[in-house]
Amino acid sequence: MNEKKAKKLFKKYVNNECSQEERDLMERFLESYQSESNLKSDFRFDSETKEEVWQKIAGKTKVPQAKKNNFNGFILKYAAIFIGLVGLAMVFNFLSKNGSEKSNLVIEDNAIVLKTGDNQARKIIVGGGESITDEDGNILASQSNDQMVYHGKATTKLVYNEIIIPKGKTFELKLSDGTLVHLNADTSLKYPVSFVKGQDRKVFLKGEAYFEVAKDPKHKFTVVAKDIDVQVLGTHFNVSCYTGKKLTRYSQKVV
């Protein structure tokens, strides 16, 4: 609810023009927001608007002389609903803005960056202990020092992560099938969080990496590089395909 709607609903309430549903909403807030300190807070309304609201409240709360001792509390209850509604609107706006800023988080150029399947980027600190989770909070991968290990789980849909290694740093990935990838500096690798049963295993490389592929005769392992696609079943091999170089180098050792 934005500020305009909050003010409109509050005025309807003090003028006794609310529907039963609106009245119930206001009464619930009367029980939740009764702090005088909140009443005095600045909720982005100018002094003229605040005075108008207060006068409307005061005009609606004419009480006998014998009940003056309860007057301040009565006034505060009516004013609190206005404060509560506007406060919630501000919280919603703050959280929306904060979430937007978080998704656009700036990460320094010399950091290892992991891009997840939902297009979020996060910094990976060598020597740290990060955990990668899905939307349900299940752990997909865990970090130990300079290695990230993915824990395979049954799936029918490929979801890709991408890790980007800057110049001057290296990192290791253990994919969900057990394949170990040693990533050189200035390298990126796009790979499935979990491989799909019945489909070939495929990753996408820019830069240089050394692969120790887990043996699986039923599922070929393919590295898609700039100039070539390397297909293997169970070998150790190195692929180098840095941007700007004409040829992609590939050497393989069968184990």
N, C-alpha and C positions, 0 to 999 in steps of 0.2 A: 504494500500500500504506500503510495507516495504522499508527500506532504500536503498537496492540494486536496486529495481525497480524505486525508486525516482531518484537516480543518473543516471540510464540508460535513463529514460525519459527526464531528464534535458539535458543530453549530446545530445540526438537526437534533442532537441529543438534548442540548440545553433548551431548545425550542419545543421539545416534546413532539418531534416530527419523525422519530425513528420507527422503523418496523420492529416487530418483536425480535426478529433475528439480530438486527442491529443493536437493539437495546440490550439483548443478552450479551453480545460481544463487549459493549461498553461496560456493563456491570462486572464482567469477568476481569477487565483491566482495572476497574476500581479497586478490586481486591488485591491486585498484583503490584500496583504502583502507588504507594502512599507516602513516599519519602519527601520531606520538605526540601532536602538538599537537591533532589532531582528536579523539583519544581523550579528552583532558582538557577538551574543549569541553562546554558545557552544552546538552543536547538536550531540555530540558523534563522530564527524569525526576528524581524526588526521590532523595535520597542513599541511602535504604534500597533502592530498586529497583536503583540502580547497583551498590551493594555486593553485592546478591544475584547480579546478573549476573556480577560479577567473581569471586565465590566459586565460581560454577558453572564458569567458565572455568578457574580455578586448580585446582579439583578434578578436572578432566578432563585436566590437563596434567602429571601426575606423570612426571618424567623422571629418568634416572640421574644420579648426582653428576657424572659426567664431561661431561655435556651442559648443565650449568648456565649456561655462557657464552651458550648460545643460548636460554635460557628466556624472557628478556624479549621478544625478537623473536617467539618462538612465541606468547606471550600476546597481544602486540599484534596479530598476524594474526587470532586468533580474535575479539578485541574489535573489530577494525576492521569486520568484517562487520555487527555490530550497529549501530555508528555510521553506517555507510554507508546501511543500510536506513532508519533513522530520519531521517537527513539528507535522503534523497530524499523521504520523506513530508513533511518540513517545507518543502522547496523547492516541492513540488506545491501544498501549502496556501497558501504565500506567493504563488505565481504566480496561483492562483485568486482570492485576495483582491485582489491588485493589479489583475487584469483587471477585477474587479467594480467597484473604485473608479474605474478609468479610464473605464468606460462610464457612470459616474454623475458625471463631471467637472462641477464647478460653473463656469459661465462668467458673468462679470459682465454686468449688464443693459445696459451701454453698448457691448457688443461686437457686431460683425457675426458672425452665426452661420450656419453651413452644416450642414444636416441631410442626411445621405446616405441612400441607399436601404436600407442595413442598420440604420437607426435610430441611427446614431452622430452626435454633434454635435461640431463643431470650430470654433474661433475663427478668423476671417479678419482679418488685420491689414492695414489700408490701407497701401500702399507695400511690402508683403511680396512673397514669391514662392512661394506655396503651390502644390502639385500635388495633384490629386485622382486617386487610382488605384482600380482595381477589385480584387477578391480575388486576381487573378492578377498584380497589380503593373503592369498596363497603365495608362498615363496617360490619364485621361478628360478632364481639364481642367487648365489651368495659369493662374496669376495673374501679372499684371504691373501693379504699382502698384494702381490702384483698379478694375481690370477683371479678370474671370475669363472665360477663353475655353474653351469646350467643343469637343473634337475629335470630330466625328461618326464613327461606325462602324456598319457594317451590323448590324442587330438585328431580332429578331422579337418582342421582349418589351419593354414600356415599364417603365423603372426611373426613378423620380422622385427628384430632389433638391429641397430647399427652402432658400432663402436668406432670412434675416430681417435687415432693416436697422433699427437703433434710431433713436430721435429724435436729431436733430443730425448725422446722417451720411447720405451717399449712396454709391451703388456702381453699377457697370456689369456687365452679363452679356452675353456673346456666345454665343448658343445654338448647338447643333450644326448647325443649318441656315444659320447666318450672320446670323440676326436679332439686332439689337443692342437691349438693354433698359437704359434709364436709370432706376434705381430711386431714388425719393425717400425721405426720412426716414420712419420709422415705417411701413415697408412690408415685406410678405413676398410672395415669388413661388415657386410650386411648378411645376416644369417637368421634362420628360423629359431624361435624360442624353443619349440619342440618340432622334431621331424614327424611327418605323417606316414603311418604304416602303409606300405604298398606304393609309395612314391619315392623317386630318386632323391637323394640328399643333394641340395644345391646351395652354394654360398656365392657372394659377389665381392670381389676384391679390387681395391685400388691401392697401389703401393707394393709392399713386399711382406710375405709371410711364409713361415715354414710349418707344414702340416704333418701331423702324425695321425693318420686316418684310422679310426676304429674299423676293424674288419666286419663286413656285413655283405656277403655274396648276393643277397636279395635286393640290396639297395645301393646302387652306384653313388659315388661321391663325386660331385662336379664343382670345380672352381671356375666361375665365370670371370675372366679377366678382360683386359682391353682388347687383345688381339686373338686370344685363344680360349677354348674351354678345355680344362684338364679333367678327364674322367678316370677315376680309379676305384678300386674295391678296397684295398688295404695296403697302403704304402706310406713311406716317408718322402716328402718332396718339398721343394722350394719354388715359389712363384714370385717374380718381380715384374711389376707393370706400372712403374711410376709415370705420372702425367708428363708429357713432353718428350718421352723417349720413343723412338720409332718401333722398337721391338720389345716384346714381352719375353723375358727369360724364364725358362722352366727346366728344372733338373729333378730327377726322380731316383729314389732308391727303394727297390722292392724289398719288403720284409716278410 
